[in-house]
């Protein structure tokens, strides 16, 4: 009789305080690992997992919470743990197409060898979440959790994290072109959505501006998790919108041999893509290597790129006919300056021992991509068409493009103690060196750098009267700089130190989850030159060269900004009958402002705006724009959130229905002043696109956000399954004087998904309708509705390695012309037209 090999869990993370404390923590952890000796005997725990018909379930996942061991059942449904210490544990059992079961186990001196577990059928997939310090799954949280893994992740993976997750319930994409899209969770993004790599901040600049790419790669990930709730307190109370955790095996916890690969081509952007994951090792040493490469050209459009052209078809009919003839001559209509290429690789190694592991990894990433909306398409059309065939010839292009590179180091470690109050210690450490350059007409306008360090220690205690919990000591620092003539934010150093606590207990059919966190955040910014030397104008007036103001720039010194955010949450999950539960959560969270939200002052060429931070006050007196330090000191953002979730997950029909309300006091957002900053003195044009950069000012106001999300799944037959999804979000300012909508809030969405599964193939058809968004902010324009139709087909080939799949994907099959309301580039960068992708993926 054969059993699966025991593996240690990687669900925990290392992080610690300050740089000196980081070193001390790592050394103390290593010394503990080397010096600790067991003081109790180990017992055996084994059993069998069956379905309701009494048949064994093969490859079921069995986790022993409190001991961190994980195994899978064999062909007879049997699992076996051979090294279990005395104590109280919780077994978590799950399997594909089956529900989830929790079993409480008390290990004494005797072995337990006769445990029987029966799992019911479930149409809702139950996936364990790596990002939470305590064990949880997609159906056990007080708040909804989205998880992409295995084949579903491979089919949905895209060049950006936002585009990969955009079809998940409650998640949209900021869509800043094909390679700079970030996730929007319930209307929140930027510094309110924390993006982590194996539980540690990715350390990029994606929260500074929407044109900055997220420094992660989806093609080499094993799982992507989107979570909200008490566990977010372990990653930063600033993540009031949620946490997106990208999981990969860069620090391996298994030495089993495994190779995964993927090759893909799509025709909408002539994109070529390849990725590989390799894992190998000996009994105690594990190695990991992954690499990816992606190259794409400007993508095809279903209509005009610039919405102004659409509005004036009749006025420019002859001009458009001439343009269409040129497009036909060159093959199709493409979005100028949307090409990209990227590559990267990661190497990692771990030492595995009986009660834990310690490992490290190094990875690098390089990306180069155009920023749509900046190229001079009409003036240089022939030049751009030539560039299409040569990929990205930036030396000659008149537009804006970006170059990003990052080097990242990680150390992960974990040790399990025997019969101690502290049952487990998990440590994580990362260092990232990030650079992003914005280049216009071949010259670097702005260089962003971010050198960040993060460390954390999680301390888990033994089960005490049914309570399971952990404490976290967390430190993070960031040295962020924006350099160059067009730098819009002064160099700033941010430092955060935090202590957090998470606890949970089962009271019969009720699970209670508690969390709390306190932080100290300090931000130091360099001196900065402030003032409007250039021309300016408002929406109604145009000033000529002689009318520009003569204000001189003033050197401003900033005091250190210190904040002490505090957060707490309470969550309840009530399994009121088998296969049903209700989740309720309330959380009070505070967030310190980012350096960019406070100190920005200057043109941001990536977003075509002039950004002004909350430390300043901008107002107009007559024909002049005045800027001065704001009288009111910035304060922390305070969020009070309520969430109610209903779930049914057993049987052939299941659902997850959620409603939420979020009141945020002193919410930071960018307000359009209606004024423009003109970069160059000279001739003023009456056309709006010559008016200059709109001046956006960060300010604080109270807002409320509320909405609902729903997912229904029905297994019609053994082969056919259908799903319905919907989500809605409303976000608006709330104060005594006005009640305005927040800008760029995603519209209501409904969708249907149809799946067919056969022995050697499967297929999926999805239809998503995005409603018109007319709940808009001042000076914002509404966005038309649109419908997206996508499909994919997978054919499985046996006898070639362990797994070989040939697949075909079709996106936007109706060639719908669509614009994303949440995008800064809505007016100039619509979604791609009809797209077909073909690829192979496999493992051996």
N, C-alpha and C positions, 0 to 999 in steps of 0.2 A: 504494500500500500504506500503510495507516494504522496507527499505533502508539499505545498508551496514553501519556498524558502522564506524565512522570516526577514523582514526589512524594518528598519527604523523609520519613524515618521519624519517628514520634513515640514510639518505644519507649523513649526515654530521658528523663531527668528532671533538673531542677535543684534542688539543695539545697546549702547551704553552712553554715559555722559561724556563730556568734554575731552579734549585730545589726550591729556595726561591720564584721565580716568579710562579712556578707551584702551590704552596700552596696558594699564593695570588690570583692567577687566579681562582682556584676552589672556594675559599671563596667569591670572588667578584661575580662570576657567581651565586652562591647560594643566596647571598644577593640580587642581582638584581632580581632573580626569586621570592624571597619572598616579596620584597618591591615594585616591579613595579605594578602599577594599571592602568587599561585600561582607555582611555580617548575618545573613540569613540564607536559608536553603530555598531553592526554587522548586516550584511545583509545575505540573502539567495541567493545561486547560484545553479540552478538545470537545468537539460536538459535531452535529450535522445540520445542514441547512436544507430544508425541504419546501416544496410548494404545497398548496392546499390539497392536492391530489396525492401527497405523500411521495412525490418523485424528487430525487436529489437535484439541487441547483448547482451547476458547475460554474466555477470562476466567480462566485459571489465574493464580495469584499468584506472582510471581517477586521475591524479595528478595535484594539484594546485601549480605551481611553484611560489615562492614568499610568500606563506603562509604555505607550508609544509604539507598541508592536503592531504590525499589519500583516495579514496573510490572505490568501485566496483559497477557496474550496477546490478540491480535486474533482474528478469525474463522478465520484460517489457522494459529492456534497459535503465531504468531511473537511474540517479545519482543525488545526492543532498548534497550540502555543506550548513550547517546551521549557520556557525560562520565565515563569511568572512568580513574582515574589508575593509574600503575604500582604493582604490589604483589600480595600474595596475598590472595585473597578466597574467600568461601564463598557459593555460590548456594543458596537455599532455595526449592524449587518445590512448590506444593500446589494442589489444585483440589477443588471439591465433588464428592463421590462417588469421589474418587481418593486414593491414598496420597501420601506425602511423599518428596521426593528431595533429597539434599545433593550438590552438585557443587563440588569444589575447583578454583579458577581462578587461574592465575598470569599477570598482565598485564605484558607487557614493552613494547617499542616498537611491536609489530604489533597490528592489530585481530584480534579473534576473532569470526568471523561464521558459523561452521558448527557450533555446539554443538547436539547433539540430546539431548533428555531424554525418557525414556519413563516414564510414571506407571502403576502398576497400579491396578486397581479396588480400592476399599476401602469396607467397610460402616461403618467407624468414621470419624467426621468428624474431620479434622485442622484445628485452629484455632491460629493463631499467638497468642502471649500478649504483651500490651503491658507487663505489669508487671515483667518480668524485664529487667535491663540488657543481658544477652547474649541473642541470639536463642534462643527455644525454642518448642516447640509442645506440644499436648496429648499427643503420643506420644514426645517426646524428653526428658522429664524423668525423673530418677531416682525421683521421687515422683509420685503421681497428681495430675492437674490437672483441675479442673472449669471449663468455659467455657460461658457462655450468651451467644449472639449472634443477630443477625438475627431471623428469624421465631420461633425457639424462645424467645428472650428476650421478644419482644412478646406471645407467648401466655402466658408464665409470670409476667409482671410483675404485682406486687401493690403494695399501699399501703406495705409494709415490705420491707426487704432480707431479713429472715429468712424471711418468707412466700414471697418470690420464689425463694429458693434451697432451700427445705425439702425438695424432692423430689430434689435432687441426691444422688448416692451419697456417703455419709459425712458429709452435712450435714443438720442438723435445725434447728428453730426454737425460740427461747426462749418464744415466744408469750405476750406480755404484752398481750393484747387485740389488736384489729385494726390498730393503728398503732404499736406499740412492740415489735416482734419483731426480735431480732438472730440472726445465724447461729451455730450451735453446730457446731464442726468436731471430729469424733472425741471428743466429750464435753467439749471446751474452748470457753469463750466469754469474754466480759468483757475484761479487760486482756490476755488471752492470745491473742486474735484481733484483729489490727490491721486496721482498715477504712480504706481509702484512696480518695481521689478523684483519678484520674490519677496515682497513685503518691504522693500526699501525704495525711497524716493528715486525716480529716474534721473534727477539731477540735471535737467535740461532747462530751456527757456520757454517751453511751450505755454506756460502760464503768464508770460510777459506779453505775448501778442499772438493772435490767431494765425499769423503767417509763419510761426516757428513750429517745426515738426517735432513730434514726440519721439524721444530717443529710445524707441523700442521696436522690435521686429516681430510681426505676428506669424510669419511663416515658420519660425523655429520654436514658437511657443507650444506648450502642451496643454495649457488651459488659460482662459481669461475669465476673471471674476469681477462682477460689478456688485458691490455690497453697500448697504446703508444700515445703520443701527449702532448698538453699543460697541461693537468691535472697531468701528471707525475711531473710537477714542484711543485705541492703541497706535494709530498711525498719524494722529494730529487732529486736534479739535477744529482746525480750519477746514477739514473735509466735510462741511455741512451738506454738501451735495452728494457725497459718497466717495468710495474708493474704487479705483479700477486697478486690479492686481494682475499683472502678466506673469504667469508661472512658466518657468522652463527648467531644464536640468543642468544648468551651467555649473552648479556645484552638485555633483552626483551623489546620490545616497544608495546606489546599487552598482555592483560590478558586473551585472549580467550583460552579455553581448547583445547589442541592438543597433541597427542602422535604419534610419528613416530618410526618405528622399522625396523630392517633388520637383517636377518640371511643368511649366505652364506658358501658354502664349495667348494673348488676346488681340483682337483686330481693331478695337476702337482707338487704341493708342500704339499699335504695333509693339505691345509690351512683351518682353521676354523675362522669364523669372526662373530661378533655380535655388533650391535650398537643400541642406543635408544636416542630419543629426547623427552623431556616432557616439556610442557608449560602449566601454569595454573595461577590463581590469582583471585583477587577481582576487583572491579571497578577501584581502583587507585593503587593497588599493583600487580605487575607481578612477576612470578617466572619461572626460567628455570633450567633444569637439563639435561645434556647429558652424555653419557658414551659409551666407545667402548672397544673391546677386539679382538685381532687378534693373531693367533698362526700358524706358518708354519714350515715345515721341509725343508731340502735341496731339490731344485727343479730338475725335470727331464730335461734331455738334448735330443736334436735331434741328436747330434753327439758328438765328443770329446770336452772336455772343453778347453784343451790347443791347440792352433793353431799349435804349433811346432810338436805335435803328428800327426796332419793331413798332415803336409809337409813331414813327414818321415815315412809314412805307410809302404813302401816297406822295409826300413832299419830295422824296428822293427816289422815285421809282426808276428813273433812268440810271441813276448811280448804282442802285441795287442790282439791276439787270446786268450791268457791266461787271459788278462784283461776282454775281452768280456764274457768269460766263468764265471768269477767271478761276472760280472754285471748280467748275467742271473740268477746266483745262488741267488743273492740278489734282483732280481726283475727288476731292470732298472739301467740306467746310470744317475747319479745325479751330480750336481755341489757341490763339498765339500765346507763346511763352508758358505752356503747360507741360513741357517735357521734363523728364527727370531721369536720374540714374542713382543707384545706391548699392552699397556692398558692406559687408561686415563679417566678423568671425569672433568666436569665443572659445577659449580653452579653459577647462577646469579639472581639478583633481581633488580627491578626498581620501582620508584615512578612515576606514570603518572599523569600529571595535564593538565589543559585546553590548555596551550600554550607551552607545552614541556614535558620533562622527565629528570630524572637523575637516573643512575643505576650503579651497579658494578658487577664484576664477579671474580671468582677465579677458576683456572683450573690447573691440573697437568697432566703430560704425562711421561710414562716410556717406553723405548724401549731397547731391547737387540738383537743384530744381528751380524751374522758373516760377515767378510769381505773377499770375495773370492780372490783367488790368493795367499794366504799366507799359506794354509794348506799343509802339507807334504803328499800328497795323496799316492804316491807310497810307501813311507816308512811306512806309518801307515794306509794302506788301510783297514785292518781288523778292526782296532780301529775305523776308521771313519764310517764303516758300522754299527758297534755297536751303534755309536752315533746317526745314523739316527733313530734308533728305540727308542732312549732315548731322542730325540730332541737335545738340545745343551748341551753336557757335557763338559763345557769349562775347567774344572779343568784338564782333561786328554788330551784335544785337543792341537795339536802342532801349530795350526794356530792362526790367529788374529781375535778377535771379539771386538765389541764396546758396551758400556752401556751408554745410554743417559737418562737424566731426566731433567724436567723443571717444575718450578712453575711460574704461570703467573697471575698477577692481572690487571684488567682493570676498568676504570671509564669512563663512557660516559655521556654527558649531552647536552641538547639543550633547547634554549628558543627563542620564537618568540615575537618580539616587535610590538606594534601597532603605526602606523603613526610616526615612528622614522626613521632617516637617516640610522641607523644600524637596519635592519629589523630582523636579526636573529643572534644569537651567538651559535656556536657549539664547544664543548670542548671535548678533549680526553686525557686520561692519561693511561700509562701502565708501569708496572715494571715486569721484567722477571729475574729469577734466573736459569741459564742453566748450566748443567755439562755434559761433554762427556768424557768417558775414552776409550782409546785404549789399549787392553789387549792382550799380547802375551805369550803363554805357561803358562797361569794362573797368570801372573804378569803384573801389570799396567805399561805400558811403558810411556804413556803420559796422563795427565788429562787436559782437556780444560774446563775453566769456563768463563762465560760471564754474568755479572750483568749489565743489561741495563735499562735505564729510558728514557721514551719518553713522551712529552707533546705537545699539540697543541691547539691553539685557532683559529677558523675560524670566521671571521666577514663578514657578508653578508649585502650589502647595498640595499636600495630601488631601484626600477626601475627608472633610470634617463635618460630621453629622449630615452628610449628603451634599454639602457645598463643595463645588469645584471652582477654583479661581486662580488668578495670576496677578502679579504686579509687574509693571514695566518701568524701567529707567531709560529715558530716551534723550539723546542729544543730536542736534543737527546744526551745522553752520554752512553758510553760503557766502562766497566772495564773488559778487556779480558786478560786471563792468560793461558799460556800453560806451564804446570809443569811436571817435571819428567826427567829421564836421556835422554829420546829421544825427549824432547820438542824442536821444531824447530823454535819457535818464542818467543822473550822475552815478559814478561807482558807489556801491553800497555793500556793507557787510551785515549779514543777518545771523543771529545766533539764537537758538531755542534750546531750552532745557525743560524737561517735563517728567512728571511722575503720573502713572495711570494705574487703575485698578479695575478688574473685571471679575464678576462672580456670577454663578448660576446654580440653581438647585431645582430638582424635580419634586413637586408636591403632588404625588399621585399622577393625574393626567395633566397637570399644569407645570410648565417650565417657566421659572422666573429668572430673568437676566438683568443684572445691574452693572453699571459702569460709571466711572468718574475719572476726571483728568484735570490737572492744573499745570500751567506752563508759565515760563518766563521768557519773553521775546524781546530782544534788543536789536535795533536797527540803527546803524551809523552810516550816514551818507557824506560824501566829499562835498566841498564847496562847489557852488554851481553859478554860472552866469545866467541871469534871468532878464528877459526884456524882449520887446517886439521892435527890432530894427527895421523889419521889412514892411512892405505894403500890406494892407488888410482891407477887407470889405465885408459887408453883411449881405444877406440874401437880397436886399432891395436896392443896394447902391453899388456902383462901380467907381473906384478911385483911380485916377490916372497917376502917372509917375510923379507929377508935381504935388499930388495930394497925399503922398505917404507921410507917416509921422516920423519924427526924428528922435524918437526915444533911444537912449543909450542903454546897453545892458549893464546890469548891476550884479556884483559878486555877492552871493548870499551864502551865509554859513548856517548849517542846520545843527540843532541840538540832537543828542541821542533820543530816539523815540523808544520808549519802553512800554510794554503791555503785559498784563497778567491775565490771559484768558482762562476761564474755568468752565468746565462742562460736566454734565451728568445725564444719565439716561436710565430709564426703566422699561423693560420689555417683558411681555407675557405671551406665552404660546399655550393654548388650551386645546388638547386633543379630546374634544367632547364626545367623540365616538370613533371607532376604528376607521381610518381613512379620511377623517375630517379634522381640521383644526382652525382655530381663529388666533391671529396674532395682533397684538396691540403694543404700540411703543410710543413713548413720549420722551423727548430729549431737549435739554437746554444746552446749547452750544455757543461758545464765543470764539471769534476769530480775529487775530491781529492783521492789520493791513499789510500788504506786501510793499516792498520798496518802490516798485513801479507805480502802485496806486497812490503813494504819498509824494514822491519826488519828481515824477516825470515832468519834463518841460522841453518840448522840441518836436520837430517833424519826424514822424515814423513812416519811412518810405514804403515799408511793407504793407501798411494798412491805408496809405494815402490820407493820413490824418495828422493834425497837430495836437499832441497830447499834453494835458496840463494836470498835474497831480493835486491831491486833496490838500496839500500844504499851501496852495496858492488860491487867490481869489482873482478872477478875471471879470472885468466889467467895461462897458463902453460909455464914454462921456463925449457927446458930440461925434466928431469924426475920429476920435482917438480911442485906442484900446489900452487900458491900464491893467497892470498885474502887480500884485503885492501879496505878502504873506497873509494867510488867512488868520483871522482873529481867534477863531475857535480851534482848539487843539483836536487832532483826530482821536477817535475813540474806537474801542473794539466793536466788532459787529456781533450782535446777539440774536440767536435764532431759537425760537420755540416751535418744535415740530411735533405733530400728532400723526400717527399712521395706523390704519386699521386694515387688516388683510384676512380674507376668507379663502380657505383651500379645501379642495377635495382631490385626493391623489390615488385612491384605490379603485380598481375596476376599470371598465372600458371608457368611462367618461370622467374627466377631471377638469378642474378650473383653479385659477388664482385670480382673485378680485381684490383690488386695493384702492383705498381712498386716503388722501393725505391733505394736511393743512400745515403751512409753514409761515410763521410770522417772523420777519427779520427786521430788527431795529438797527438803525445806523448802517444801512446797507450801502456798500460802495458800488457806484456805477458811473458810467461815462455819460454826461449830459451834453447834447449838441447845443452849443451857444448860439448857433445861427450866424456866427462870424467865420471869416476865412482868413487864412494866413497865405500871403503871396510870396513865393520863394524869391522871385526876381523882380526888380524894378523894371518898368518898361511899359510897353503897350498893353492896355487893359482891354479885354474882349467882353462883349455882352453875353457870350455863351457861358453856361454854367460850368462846363468842364474846363474852362480857362480861369475860373474864379480863384483857384488855389486850394489849399488844404483846409477842410472844415476843422474848427477848433473845438475839441472835446475836452471837457473838464470833469475830473473825478469829484464827486460830491457824495454826501451821505444823506439818505432819507429812509423812512420806514417803508417796508414793502410787505405784501402778503402774496403767497403763492398757494394755490390749491388745485387739485385735479384728481384724476382717477385713471386706473390702469386695469385691464382685464385680459385674461387668456383662457380660452376654452379649448379642450382637446377631446376628440371622440375617436375611438378605435372602432371603425365601422366593421371591419373584418380583420382576419389575421394578416391581410396584405395591405389594407387601405386605411389610412388615418387622415383626419382633417382637423385643422385648427383655425380658430378665429381670435384675432387680437385687436385691441384698441387702447389708445391712450390720449389723454387730454390734460393740458396745463394752462392755467391762467395766472399771470403775474402782473402786479400793478403797484404803483406808489400809493401810500396811504398817509395823508396828513390833513391838517385842518383846511388848507387852501385848495387842494386839488386831489384828484384821484386819477392818475395817469397810468397808462400801460408801460411796462418795461420794454426796451427794444430787443429785437431779434429773438423773440420767444417762439419756439416751434409750434406749428399748427396742430390741430386735432388730426389723428390718424386712425384708420381702420384697415384691417387686412385679413386675408384668408390664405391658408396654406394647405395644399393637398399632397399627401405622400403615398407612394405605392412601393411596396417591398416585395421582391421575388427572390428566388434562390441565388441567382447570379447577377441581378441588377436591381437598382432602385431608382426612383425618379421623384422630383418635387416640382410643383408649380405654385408660385406665390403671387398674389395680387395685393398691392398696397395703395390706398387712396389717401392723399394728403389734402385736407380741406383748405379753402382760401383762408389766409390769415389777414384779417382786417382789424384785429385788436392791436393797434399799433401805437408806438410812441410819437411824441411831437417831432415833426420833420422826417418821420419814417414813412416809407411807402408800403402799401399792401402787396401781398404776393398771391398770385393766382393758384388755384387748386391744380392738382395733377395726379395721374395714376401710373404706377410702375408695375410692370408685369415681368417677372423673372422665372427662370426654370433651370433645372440641372438634371443630369443623367449620369449615373455611375455604373460601370460594368466591371465585375470582379473576375479576375483571371486566377485560376488555381495552378499550382505547380511552378510558379515563378517566385521564389522566396516564400516568406510567410504570408505576404499579402501584396497584391498588385491590383491597382484600380486605374482604369482609363475613364476619364470623365469629360463631360461637355457642359458648359454653363452658358446661359443666355441671360443678359440683363437689359432692361428697358426694351423688351421685344417689340413694343409698339412704336418705338422711336419717338417717345414723348419729349416735348420741349419743356423742361422743368427748371425752376429756380428755387434755391433753398433759402427760406426766409431767415434762418439763423446765421447765414453767411454774410460777412462784411463785403464779399464780392458778388452779392446777389445780382446786381445790375449788369455785371460784365462777364461773369463766369457761370453759365448754366451747367447743369449736370451733363455728363456724356450722353451721346446718342446710343443707338442700338449697338450692343457689344456681345460678341461670341468669344468664349475662351475654351481652349482644349488643353488637357494636361494628363499627366500620369503621376501617380504617387504610390509608394510601396514601402515595404520593410523586409528585412531579413536578418 
